[in-house]
């Protein structure tokens, strides 16, 4: 989900050329507030945008993101569902609804939504990655591995997923593959934070001692 930064202006308007123009301004303000994590202000602006233009898919999707961040998962799902109704081929809305169902612990519905996102966009790495997480929670390790590998194929420098794949192989007692993916992660360590780098180093040292 891409959040663009804009100049923040008060979420108040006196007049504009049309309701759609007003809606776009409210939407832009909402994006600005969301980018600064000012969730209450973002919620107000997206709601006003929807009131002006009830068919604004992006406003529903982003208001869903606000609700998700605020912990109101059910309202997030309602907004993502409305966004999907308005734009059935928008893979991002399915991904977001999948994240919401995953948060609720409804893994089957999460997987259904991630899978739909992938059907709509076969190059959607985030959908493969998050579906892999859901499969992992269900204990379906082979499917987890397949999705993680697909996510890495789409983002060859995704060190974080490489580390998670290494941990899967550790759990499966396949140390050679665990070491392989730890080494690949280290090759791409610039994409890890300091904690991640330390973890990879520590794990590689552990394997060297074995």
N, C-alpha and C positions, 0 to 999 in steps of 0.2 A: 504494500500500500504506500503510495508516494504522497508525502505531505510537502507542499510548496510554501516557502516563506514569503510573506508579503508585508507591506507596511500596515500596521494596525491602526484602524480608525474607529471611533465609537460606533457601536451597533445601533445607531439612531438615524433615521432618514425623515426628511420633511416631504420630499417629492422626487419623482423620477419620471422618465418618459413612458415607462410601461411596467406592468407587474413583473415581467421577465427581467427587465433591467434591475428592478429592486431586488428580485430574487438573487441575481448574480452578485450584486453588491453584498447582500447579507451572506451569501455563500463564501465569497472571498474573505470577508471579515472572519467568518467561522474558521476557515482554513488557517488564517493568521493566528487566531487564538489557540487553535489546536496545536499548531507548530510550537507554541510557547507553553503548551500543557495547561492553558487556562480553560479548564474543561467547562466550568459553569457558563462562562461568556461564550464559548464555542457552541454550547448547547442552545443558548438563546438565539444565536445567529442562524444556526442551521434550522431551527424550528421556524423562525421567521421566513427563511428562504422557502421552506416547504409550504408554509401558509400562502406565500405569494405564487409559488409554482408547484402544485401537488404532484407534478410528473418529473420532478428534478431527482433523477436517480442518484446522482453524486451526493446530493444533500442527505438523502436517506442513508446512503452507505456511510458517509462521514459522521452523521449523527449516531449511527450504530457504533462506530469506533469510539465516539465519546462515551456512550453508555457502557461499552465494554470496559473502557479504561476506568470508569467510575464504579465498576463492579455490578452494574445492573444488566446482567446477561440476558434475561428474558426480553427486556426492551431492545437490547441490541439485536437479538434474533428477529424480533418483529420488524425492525427497520431494514435489516439485511434482506428479509423475505420480501418486503415491499420493493426494495431496489431490484431484486431478481424478477419480480412480477413486471416491473417497468422495463427492465432490460435483461431478458432471459439469457443472453449470450455474454454477459459480463462475468468473466471468470473470477475477478477479484471479489465480487460479492459472495460467490460460493465459497471462496477461500475463507473470507471473514466469518461467514456463518458456520463453517467448519470449525474454526478456532473457538467460536462461542459454544458450540456443542461439546467440543473437547473440554472446555473449561467447566461445563456442567457435568462432565463425566459420561456423556452419551456418545461413546466411541463409535458405535455403528453409524449414527447420523453424521458424526464428524467425518468418517471415512467416505460416506456417500457424497458429502459435499466436496471434499477434496477430489474425489474421483470425477465428479462433474466438472470441477474447475480444470482438471487435466484433460478431459474430453474436449473442452472448449479451447484450451491452450496447452498443447502437448509439450511446450517448452517452458512451462511454468514451474520452475525449480522449487519455489516455496511450497507449492502444493504437494510435490513429491516428498519434500522434507517433512512437512507436517503430517502427511499421511503415514510416513514412516514412524513418526512419534506415536501416532494413534495405534498402529499395528504393534509397536513395542509394548504399549500399555496393555494390549490384548494378549500379549505373549506369542504373537505370530512373527517369530524372529526372521524367518526366510523372507517374508514380505517386507519386513523392516529393512533388511540388508539390501534388497532389490531397490527399494525406494531411495534409500540413502545413496546408493551407487548412481542412480539416475540423477539425483540432485547434484552430485559431484560432477558427473559428466556434463551437466548443463552449466555448472559453475566450477571450473577446474581448480580454482584457488580457494575453494570453500574449506578452509582449515578446520573450522568448528565442526562441520559434519564429518570430516575425516576423523577427528578425535572421537566423536560419538560412535562412528563405525568401528574404530579400534576397540572401544569399550565393549561393544557387542561381541566382537571376536574374543576378547578376554573372557567374557562370561561363558562363551561357547568352548573355552579351553583351546582355542586355535591361536596359539601364541605367535606363530609365524606371520599370520595375516594381521594380527594385532600390531606387531612390530612394523609391518609394512605400512599400515595406515598412520601409525604414529610418526614414522619417518616422513611420509608424504605431508603430514600436517606440519612437521618441523620445516620442511622445505618451503612451506607457505606461511611461516610463523608471523610474517608482517601483518597477516589478517587475524591474528589472535591478540587479545589483551595480555597484560603482564601476567595475570593469574593463569591464563590459558597456556602461555609459554612455559611457566614454571611447572604446570601440571604435565605437559608433554615431556619436558626434560626429566622430571621425576619418574614418569612411567618408563621412559627409555632406559634409565639407569636401573630400574627394578628388573627389567627384562635382561639387561646385560649381566646381571648377577645370577640369573637362573641357569 
